[in-house]
Amino acid sequence: GTGVVASTHTARMTFKFADGKLTGHGVCNNFGGTYRQGGAAAVALSIDGVTELACGNAPDGIEAEGAYVRALGKVARYRRSGATLELLAADGSVLVRATLAP
């Protein structure tokens, strides 16, 4: 599996793919689900659950986190160049741009 750090939001959000499972952390909450990789860089992500912790130290965190998790649910393809991973919608627009974790 490859861990990545999202860079589309100011807060550090992560996700990891391993053995068909998707796990990650938003601003305040963890999430989990599954992924299925197809040919030609096709991928389908499914978010099955998100913890529901309060986000008191980051008042805008819940909104950013919700947008992030919703974006992951729309991913249809990916593109990787060096340490950058882009998760793309079916129309090719970039939903999440991430940098591989060291």
C-alpha positions, 0 to 999 in steps of 0.5 A: 500500500501507499500512504499519501498526504493530501495537499488540496486543503490547508489541514493535513488529511491522509489516506492509505490503500492496502489490500483492497482497503482504504483508510484515512484521516480527515481534519478530526475524524478517521474514515474507512472503506474499500477500493477496487483498481481496474485497468488503465489507471481506473479506480473506484473508492467507497467510503463505508464509515467516518467517525463523528468526533467534534472538531473544536480546535478547527471550526472550519475543519468539519466542512473541509473534511466533508468535502474531502471525503465526498471528493474521494467518493467521486474518484474514477481514475488516478494519475501519478507523476513522481511523488504526486498522486492526482485522484480524478473524476470521470471527466478528468478533473482533479478532485484530490492532489496528494504528495506521497508520504516520506 
